Amino acid sequence: MSTLIVIAHPDRTSFTHHVADRLAAALPAGGVEVADLAAEDFDPRFTLADRHSYLVAGDYPADVAAEMARLDRADQLVLVFPVFWWSMPALLKGWIDRVFANGWAFGVGEGGGIRPGLGRLTAHLIPVAGSDAALYERRGYDRSFETQIGTGILDYCGVRRGLTEFLYDADAGGAADDVDRVVAKVAAAVGA
């Protein structure tokens, strides 16, 4: 099994990076690739070149094609990111906007129906949340997160859903106690 871990946090000393590093260390050597979108200076802006790619279902910009190749090498995808405004950071959303593109991640089939293109990939999410689980449940953020990311992105592209393991209460330090459990659970799910 090959795993791509995608990190979307600008601070290399962040808790998000700590979690991703721990997960990478728990996986078999040689079977994991890490994409640190901020350190790699990935441009999340959807440009006219991306719009052209969407319209023709191909002719992808070079940086997008490189990310697609990374994903093509992986069986498992793990997204590790802080929760900003009850969703993923703009950097990760822009990566998805640009890389999960028409003609590759999905296409339009007969009669205008969607033809998912990433059915070979399993995705796991490790959102790092500043608030506690009770707030997410009380406000329905957990359900909206599931709808937006699970249904709206993963299901749309045919990605198999793996685990979603929130690390809650990170701002107050509460998530630190759960890192071992989450890392072990996700590592086991990706086949370590």
N, C-alpha and C positions, 0 to 999 in steps of 0.2 A: 504494500500500500504506500502511496505517495501522498503527502499532506502539504498543502499550501496554507500557511498562517499569514493572514493579512492584518496588519496593525495600522490603526488610524489615530495616532496621537503625536503631537509635535514635540513633546518633552520626553527625551530618552530616559529620564529618571522617574517617569510617571509610574503609578501603580499598574496602569494598562500594560506598559512595557514589561514590568515585573512579571505579570501573569503570563504574557506571551513567551517570555524567556523561560519561565518554569515549564510551560507546556512543551516548548521546543526541546528542552533538555529531557523531558519524560518520553519523548518519541524516539524510535530507533534512528541511530546515526545514519545519514545518507538517505533517509526517507522523508526528510522534511525540508521545505524551502520557506524562507520568511520574506515577506514583502512588507517593508516598512515604508508606507506610502509617503510620509512626511520626509523621512531621511533621503528617500529616492527622488524627492521633489516632483512627485506625480502631479500633473496639472489636472484638476478635477473639472475645469470649465468645459462645458459642452459648446463646441465651436461650430462654425459653418462646415468645417471638414467632417465633423461628427454628424451633422445634419445630412450632408451628402451621403455618408456611409449608411445612415438610416434609410434614406430614400432608395438607394441602389442595392441595399442588402449586401454590402461588400466594400471594397476599396478603403479599408480601414487605415487611419493614421498610424504611423510606425509605432508610437508608444502604446496605442491600443492593441495593435497586432502582437506586440511583445507580451502584454498582459494576458492576452488570449492564449498565447503559446504556453505561458506559465500555468494557466488553468488547464490546458490540454494535457500537461504532464502530471496533473494531480487527480487522485481519486476522491480525496477528501479536502474540503475547504473549511478553514476555521477563521471566522472573523472575530477579532478581539478589539473592542472599541469602547470609549466612554459614551455614556448616554448624554447627549446634548439636547435640551428642549424635548425630551421624551422620544428621541429618535437617535439615529446615527449621526456622527459629525458630517459636515459638508464634504470633507475630503473623501470619506468612504462612500457617501451617496454619489458624489461625482465620479468616483471609480466605477461604481455600478452603472451609473447613467451612460458612461462612455464605453465600458468594456462588455457589459451584458447587452450587446448590440443586435439589431435586426440582421438576420442572415447567418448568425452564429449562435447566440444564446436563445433565440426564438426566430420564427419566421411566420409569414402569413400563408396559410394553406388554402386548400380548396374552399370556395365559398366565403373567403375572408376570415376563416377560423385561425386561431393561433396554433402554430406547430412548435412545441417546446424543443429546445436543442441541447439542453444540458442534463439529460436524464442519467448520464453516467456518473454524475458528480453528487456527492453527499455533502451538505453544508451544516456546520455547527456554529452556534453563536455564543460568544461570551461577552455580553454587555456589562460594563462596569458602571453601576448606578450610584449616584450620590445619596439617594433617598432609600428608605427602607421598604421592604416588601409590602408592608401593610398599606403604605401610601399608594403604591402601584395598584394594588387590588382595590382599594377604596375609590380611587379616581378612574379606574378602568384603563390605566396606562398599559398594563400587561396585555389586555385584550387588543388595544389599538396597535401595540407593537407587533403582536402576532398577525393582525390583519395587514398592516402596512408591509412588514418585511416577509413574513411567512407566506401569506397569500399573494400579496402584490408583487413580490420579486421572485422568491424561490419557486412557488407553485407555477407562476406564469412561465418561467423558463424550464420547468420540468425537473428542477433540482430536487433530489431526495432530501427530506428534512431529517437532520440528525438531532442532536441535543441543543437546547437553548438553556444555558446555565448563567443566570444573572448572578453577579457579585454585588449584592445590595449594601447600602450604607457605607460606601467607600470613603465619603467625605469625613465621616466620623471614625474611620478606622475599623469598622465592624466587618468589612469584607475580607480583611487579612486572615481572619480565622477560617474562612471557607476556601481559600486558595487551594490547599492540598486536596480537599474533596473534589472541587471542580476540575482541577488538573487531572486527577486520577480518573475521574468519570469520563472526561472527554478523551483522554489518552486511550482508555479501554475501548471507547466507541470507535475510534479511528483505527483500532487494530494494533496498538502498541504491545 
